[in-house]
């Protein structure tokens, strides 16, 4: 059985190209608490308007990615998470710089999982999300 640090290394070694686009990386996993933390480097190219506000689709992608990575790692790389829905609340603008997503499990069933995540920048809560995720058995290991 893999410990949390080994799971993070495995996630990082097999990350999809979209995670490179989002400039994200898994930084923490706590299997006992069922939480994960990821960091993202928001660049000016993610922004709209003169105010340099990170576009909502990138914010949503960051929240969604953190929830997916949490499920992948907790379920020992045996499932691919497929979002059935995601509900995002945008609470404050994000700007270029580091954004931190934290995901946690609300409930896991046999084929459906419910998760929540938050995205912060510094001490400011930027957005929150909830998601319903279908668990699809993975044919490819580890991801």
One Martini backbone bead per residue (centre of mass of N, CA, C, O) as a GRO file, in nm:
protein
  143
    1UNK     BB    1   0.097   0.036   0.022
    2UNK     BB    2   0.056   0.368  -0.023
    3UNK     BB    3   0.162   0.657   0.067
    4UNK     BB    4   0.108   0.990   0.041
    5UNK     BB    5   0.383   1.068  -0.088
    6UNK     BB    6   0.374   0.855  -0.316
    7UNK     BB    7   0.111   0.958  -0.443
    8UNK     BB    8   0.214   1.236  -0.520
    9UNK     BB    9   0.441   1.138  -0.705
   10UNK     BB   10   0.251   0.986  -0.898
   11UNK     BB   11   0.082   1.226  -0.985
   12UNK     BB   12   0.321   1.397  -1.096
   13UNK     BB   13   0.430   1.173  -1.302
   14UNK     BB   14   0.101   1.161  -1.433
   15UNK     BB   15   0.030   1.426  -1.547
   16UNK     BB   16  -0.162   1.612  -1.727
   17UNK     BB   17  -0.148   1.867  -1.954
   18UNK     BB   18  -0.360   2.050  -1.811
   19UNK     BB   19  -0.179   2.096  -1.558
   20UNK     BB   20   0.033   2.257  -1.705
   21UNK     BB   21  -0.152   2.484  -1.794
   22UNK     BB   22  -0.234   2.549  -1.482
   23UNK     BB   23   0.019   2.527  -1.303
   24UNK     BB   24   0.014   2.246  -1.135
   25UNK     BB   25   0.035   2.095  -0.792
   26UNK     BB   26   0.084   1.855  -0.571
   27UNK     BB   27   0.136   1.887  -0.201
   28UNK     BB   28  -0.117   1.736  -0.050
   29UNK     BB   29  -0.200   1.439   0.152
   30UNK     BB   30  -0.493   1.311   0.349
   31UNK     BB   31  -0.636   1.015   0.405
   32UNK     BB   32  -0.767   1.042   0.681
   33UNK     BB   33  -0.913   1.331   0.605
   34UNK     BB   34  -0.971   1.359   0.298
   35UNK     BB   35  -0.729   1.545   0.166
   36UNK     BB   36  -0.625   1.815  -0.063
   37UNK     BB   37  -0.340   1.993  -0.211
   38UNK     BB   38  -0.304   2.268  -0.442
   39UNK     BB   39  -0.095   2.443  -0.674
   40UNK     BB   40  -0.112   2.762  -0.854
   41UNK     BB   41   0.003   2.953  -1.146
   42UNK     BB   42  -0.106   3.254  -1.215
   43UNK     BB   43  -0.124   3.411  -1.519
   44UNK     BB   44  -0.190   3.669  -1.728
   45UNK     BB   45  -0.322   3.471  -1.947
   46UNK     BB   46  -0.578   3.415  -1.739
   47UNK     BB   47  -0.676   3.704  -1.796
   48UNK     BB   48  -0.900   3.976  -1.756
   49UNK     BB   49  -0.870   4.277  -1.796
   50UNK     BB   50  -0.707   4.542  -1.643
   51UNK     BB   51  -0.733   4.396  -1.348
   52UNK     BB   52  -0.629   4.106  -1.356
   53UNK     BB   53  -0.851   3.864  -1.386
   54UNK     BB   54  -0.926   3.553  -1.332
   55UNK     BB   55  -1.075   3.334  -1.509
   56UNK     BB   56  -1.332   3.116  -1.428
   57UNK     BB   57  -1.233   2.859  -1.578
   58UNK     BB   58  -0.968   2.833  -1.420
   59UNK     BB   59  -1.087   2.813  -1.142
   60UNK     BB   60  -1.255   2.560  -1.198
   61UNK     BB   61  -1.016   2.378  -1.279
   62UNK     BB   62  -0.875   2.386  -1.005
   63UNK     BB   63  -1.101   2.267  -0.832
   64UNK     BB   64  -1.144   2.005  -0.999
   65UNK     BB   65  -0.856   1.888  -0.987
   66UNK     BB   66  -0.840   1.850  -0.682
   67UNK     BB   67  -1.075   1.651  -0.657
   68UNK     BB   68  -0.966   1.437  -0.852
   69UNK     BB   69  -0.695   1.378  -0.710
   70UNK     BB   70  -0.813   1.280  -0.450
   71UNK     BB   71  -0.961   1.034  -0.565
   72UNK     BB   72  -0.733   0.889  -0.704
   73UNK     BB   73  -0.560   0.848  -0.446
   74UNK     BB   74  -0.768   0.720  -0.245
   75UNK     BB   75  -0.834   0.490  -0.484
   76UNK     BB   76  -0.556   0.379  -0.595
   77UNK     BB   77  -0.584   0.431  -0.916
   78UNK     BB   78  -0.880   0.276  -1.002
   79UNK     BB   79  -1.000   0.565  -1.089
   80UNK     BB   80  -1.197   0.776  -1.293
   81UNK     BB   81  -1.299   1.096  -1.281
   82UNK     BB   82  -1.640   1.215  -1.353
   83UNK     BB   83  -1.810   1.490  -1.409
   84UNK     BB   84  -2.152   1.575  -1.355
   85UNK     BB   85  -2.094   1.821  -1.157
   86UNK     BB   86  -2.045   2.185  -1.103
   87UNK     BB   87  -2.036   2.421  -0.829
   88UNK     BB   88  -1.966   2.770  -0.844
   89UNK     BB   89  -1.829   3.020  -0.621
   90UNK     BB   90  -1.766   3.360  -0.658
   91UNK     BB   91  -1.607   3.580  -0.410
   92UNK     BB   92  -1.328   3.671  -0.551
   93UNK     BB   93  -1.068   3.797  -0.692
   94UNK     BB   94  -0.812   3.690  -0.904
   95UNK     BB   95  -0.457   3.689  -0.946
   96UNK     BB   96  -0.161   3.688  -1.015
   97UNK     BB   97  -0.039   3.384  -0.881
   98UNK     BB   98  -0.096   3.210  -0.602
   99UNK     BB   99  -0.302   2.917  -0.580
  100UNK     BB  100  -0.517   2.741  -0.337
  101UNK     BB  101  -0.628   2.410  -0.320
  102UNK     BB  102  -0.903   2.244  -0.138
  103UNK     BB  103  -0.999   1.909  -0.080
  104UNK     BB  104  -1.305   1.716  -0.001
  105UNK     BB  105  -1.491   1.471   0.132
  106UNK     BB  106  -1.832   1.390   0.170
  107UNK     BB  107  -1.888   1.130  -0.033
  108UNK     BB  108  -1.869   0.767  -0.085
  109UNK     BB  109  -1.959   0.543  -0.316
  110UNK     BB  110  -1.963   0.302  -0.557
  111UNK     BB  111  -2.006   0.542  -0.816
  112UNK     BB  112  -2.030   0.798  -0.621
  113UNK     BB  113  -1.915   1.137  -0.559
  114UNK     BB  114  -1.866   1.389  -0.300
  115UNK     BB  115  -1.740   1.724  -0.327
  116UNK     BB  116  -1.507   1.978  -0.204
  117UNK     BB  117  -1.384   2.323  -0.262
  118UNK     BB  118  -1.109   2.554  -0.235
  119UNK     BB  119  -0.994   2.899  -0.310
  120UNK     BB  120  -0.683   3.067  -0.256
  121UNK     BB  121  -0.534   3.403  -0.186
  122UNK     BB  122  -0.379   3.396   0.057
  123UNK     BB  123  -0.638   3.518   0.280
  124UNK     BB  124  -0.834   3.468   0.029
  125UNK     BB  125  -1.145   3.382  -0.072
  126UNK     BB  126  -1.240   3.303  -0.403
  127UNK     BB  127  -1.358   2.991  -0.406
  128UNK     BB  128  -1.621   2.747  -0.450
  129UNK     BB  129  -1.704   2.383  -0.449
  130UNK     BB  130  -1.915   2.138  -0.599
  131UNK     BB  131  -1.931   1.771  -0.661
  132UNK     BB  132  -2.028   1.526  -0.896
  133UNK     BB  133  -1.886   1.188  -0.919
  134UNK     BB  134  -1.786   0.953  -1.141
  135UNK     BB  135  -1.678   0.613  -1.115
  136UNK     BB  136  -1.421   0.490  -1.326
  137UNK     BB  137  -1.270   0.234  -1.418
  138UNK     BB  138  -0.934   0.169  -1.461
  139UNK     BB  139  -0.723   0.048  -1.719
  140UNK     BB  140  -0.502   0.246  -1.629
  141UNK     BB  141  -0.185   0.232  -1.482
  142UNK     BB  142  -0.216   0.468  -1.238
  143UNK     BB  143  -0.434   0.654  -1.443
   0.00000   0.00000   0.00000
